[in-house]
Amino acid sequence: MYANGWQPHPFRQFLLKVHSRCNLACDYCYVYTLADQSWRSQPKIMSPEIVSAAAKRIAEHAAAHGISAVRLILHGGEPLLAGPAFLREAVAAIRAAAAPHVQVEAVVQTNGVLLDERALRSFDDLAVKVGVSLDGSARGNDRNRRFADGRSSFADVAGALALLMRPAFRHLYSGLLCTVDLGNDPIETYDALAQFQPPMIDFLLPHGTWDSPPPGRTADSERTPYGDWLITVFDRWYGSSGGPEVRLFQEIINLLLGGASASEAVGLTPSSLVVIETDGTIEQTDSLKVVRHGAAATGLNIVDHALDAALRHPGIVARQLGWEALSDTCTSCRFARVCGGGLYPHRYRPGTGFRNPSVYCHDLYRLIGHIRSRLVDDLRRSSR
Ligand code: SF4
């Protein structure tokens, strides 16, 4: 416990970078194209010894904090490069090490290129859910998500999604992850994603900071290109029925109605995610790699250190502090409890560190204000 009575929140989500390389070369990738280039020194694949050390540490952490359910995220690079047999063994090892009452929910986040029937059968055997990254239509997706030689990845991913939509595998489908590209039409993007019938779509804002703003956003401009793009999608989604859940919108609605968020993108819920790199080093969220080389590092590793040591790391404490970590501008903002200052790395500015509003401040303010207005209109109509 800290002097002011604040206590760290245990980790409940463990992101394992089972393979450090990728078979795509996406323009905006936070691992390969941003300030941090630490992937270059990583082994290609996680060794069995590191998997076993991670299993032991996760089990130990769950037992120490009385946790009965954890989430294991198989990530990369591209995790399917590790092969279905490796992934099966990793999930089995982590479940075997956990106490019998601890539920280990597993999900693989893939670019879909290698997602074939054999891989899906293997995931089905171990109830591993599958999330796929896709940025919309063939034209939209291929603006950024291509092979290193420039070839389109869309047909491969669309083929994988057709398999995932089959009745035999549909229950494994966790959703689509789409990075917003202002060069793509928002309606065309949403409709293209919805055609693959995902249970959930998560829109991610491209990573950026005040000194390295995201594409199409000038740091101090009051223009709201990302807010406008997302509002167009929101209006399409909100007015339709039977479509997928859109995580960002649902989180904002929950927060506006007084609930909590389950995502770090908005709200003030303490972060519960820790990253275990391919070589066993313990890191903070990958998105910090946008800030500078080594920004996600903790100096700890899964062989020599318990995960409790990472809970005391200043960067992880800051991502758990919520309100206390906000800038004065944010604490006096009418949407502070909904926005939460946006994603932590997006607040970075040299000199003042992370105690700033998000580089997406104007976009978030406009989006939240719009969603609030739509909700208020609906509530008024339904109470007439
Ligand atoms: S909208 Fe801007 S000022 Fe308000 S909480 Fe979000 S980042 Fe902070």
Residues whose N, C-alpha, C, O or C-beta is under 5 A from the ligand:
A	BS01	SF4	T329 C330 C333 F335 A336 C339 G340 G341 G342 P357 S358 C361 L364 Y365
